[in-house]
């Protein structure tokens, strides 16, 4: 029972620890891609590659991500262009590489979300240079250079764990079975990753000058609104296709590390406060979802 309680409250404890010990968490930021790689590998070991398919749900999620982001940008830009850029990047940013991990922990369709992660990240890699050429502040990068940089950041982390899981299943079945039988490893790795990501985001916000405080508050608020709206819309769309969890995670959980890089590269640097804040908001939602799922699962298992 104590272990169950620990799992239930581990995520909020990790977030609080990240805020309090943000300097320590920032120094561990280099571990984040390795933790994500390990989490994805464990999740992919549970995946049957033959079940990967393209769902009609992808079109709806992509439409919101690619079209709705422009609509929101156009409306908010009337009041403040920097806040509009922050809103745009929170909506346009692709699905987090860790989204399949959280979805699998919540009982979602892993193969469905893995497929969408690949499609979504490829779409952003191809369209980001074009989109940011219209609204960006730093447009000196060539189109091909931008595409290659984004693909280099995203695709290895998505594809290599999948290829390794397939190779393990084919050539090392015992090792594959051992990893597959311990899916809770992803949960504990995510606790460590959450501590690091939250701490890094808090440290990033604290480094900004006080003169930008009103804009920073507005960016944090717009990120909160974007986060809630995307989780809600994703859940509604996913519900139409029998998977609310995958819909919500596919649209709501963002690759904020990539988003911060995109904002710093193409937009006004202060706009990166929005995706840095989004880290906090999406993980509060994820923590609440996992706590509720744990309690409900434990209740039925008693």
C-alpha positions, -999 to +999 in steps of 0.1 A: +000+000+000+029+024+007+043+017-027+010+025-043+008+058-024+043+066-035+034+061-071+003+082-067+021+112-053+055+108-070+049+131-099+037+162-079+066+156-055+090+155-084+076+188-098+079+205-064+114+192-060+122+206-095+110+241-085+129+241-051+161+225-065+161+240-099+198+247-100+206+210-094+180+200-119+195+224-145+229+208-141+213+174-149+196+186-181+220+166-203+204+134-190+169+143-205+174+128-240+188+096-225+159+093-201+134+098-229+152+072-250+150+047-222+113+054-215+105+051-252+124+018-255+104+003-226+072+015-241+081+003-276+089-032-262+052-035-254+043-024-290+035-048-318+050-030-349+024-047-371-003-027-353+010+007-364-015+024-387-027+058-399-059+069-382-084+095-395-079+111-361-045+123-373-061+147-398-082+164-371-053+167-346-030+181-373-056+206-385-059+220-350-021+221-347-014+237-380-045+259-387-058+268-353-023+280-344-025+306-371-060+317-361-049+322-325-018+340-336-037+364-358-062+373-330-036+377-302-012+397-324-037+425-324-030+431-287+007+419-284+029+403-311+053+387-286+024+370-267+010+360-300+043+343-309+042+324-276+007+312-282+016+301-317+046+280-307+025+263-279-001+253-305+022+246-334+048+226-315+047+188-322+038+160-298+063+152-271+085+121-276+074+111-241+037+113-250+035+076-259+050+068-225+023+087-206-004+074-229+006+038-222+006+045-185-029+059-187-042+029-208-041+046-242-034+031-276+005+031-278+007+022-315-018+050-324+001+076-306+035+064-319+022+068-354+009+103-347+041+113-331+060+104-362+036+121-386+033+152-364+070+157-359+077+153-396+050+178-405+066+204-381+101+197-394+090+205-429+066+234-422+084+252-394+109+270-417+080+282-439+057+293-411+084+311-392+095+330-423+063+349-420+063+357-383+099+351-371+126+375-360+155+353-370+150+341-405+186+339-416+187+300-416+183+284-449+152+262-454+172+229-458+194+238-428+164+244-406+147+211-417+179+191-410+184+207-376+148+200-365+149+164-379+182+158-362+167+168-328+135+149-331+137+119-354+166+099-337+148+101-304+117+088-320+130+062-344+161+047-327+142+033-296+117+018-320+143+001-342+162-011-311+130-026-297+123-045-329+159-057-330+157-069-294+125-088-302+141-105-332+176-112-319+174-110-281+139-123-272+147-130-236+160-094-230+129-081-249+106-102-227+124-090-195+119-054-205+084-059-216+074-075-183+086-044-164+066-015-179+067+004-146+103+013-154+089+040-176+070+056-147+101+058-125+123+072-153+096+098-160+098+109-124+135+117-128+129+134-162+101+155-147+123+167-119+149+178-145+125+194-170+106+214-144+137+226-127+153+236-160+122+256-170+120+274-136+157+283-139+151+296-175+122+318-164+142+332-134+171+343-157+149+368-176+150+405-167+124+420-145+114+445-172+097+417-191+076+406-161+042+417-174+048+401-208+061+369-190+030+367-169+009+371-201+029+344-218+025+320-189-013+326-189-016+321-227+004+289-224-020+277-197-050+285-219-034+267-249-026+237-228-061+233-213-078+239-247-055+213-265-060+186-239-098+191-240-100+193-278-077+163-281-098+143-257-130+151-276-115+142-309-100+110-295-134+101-281-148+100-316-123+073-325-125+054-293-093+066-276-097+098-255-063+092-239-043+092-271-062+121-285-056+142-254-019+133-252-013+136-289-026+172-290-019+184-255+015+170-246+042+190-264+078+186-272+086+218-252+124+213-255+120+217-293+095+245-288+119+265-267+146+260-293+122+271-321+112+302-302+148+312-295+158+305-331+130+321-350+109+342-327+114+370-301+135+353-273+111+363-246+084+343-265+102+312-253+087+318-218+054+304-232+067+269-240+089+270-208+056+277-188+038+250-209+062+225-194+047+232-159+011+232-171+012+200-191+030+181-163+004+193-138-023+179-160-003+147-166+003+143-129-034+147-121-043+122-148-018+097-135-028+102-099-065+096-108-056+066-130-035+051-102-063+056-076-089+041-099-067+011-108-058+005-072-095+007-063-105-020-088-075-042-078-084-042-041 
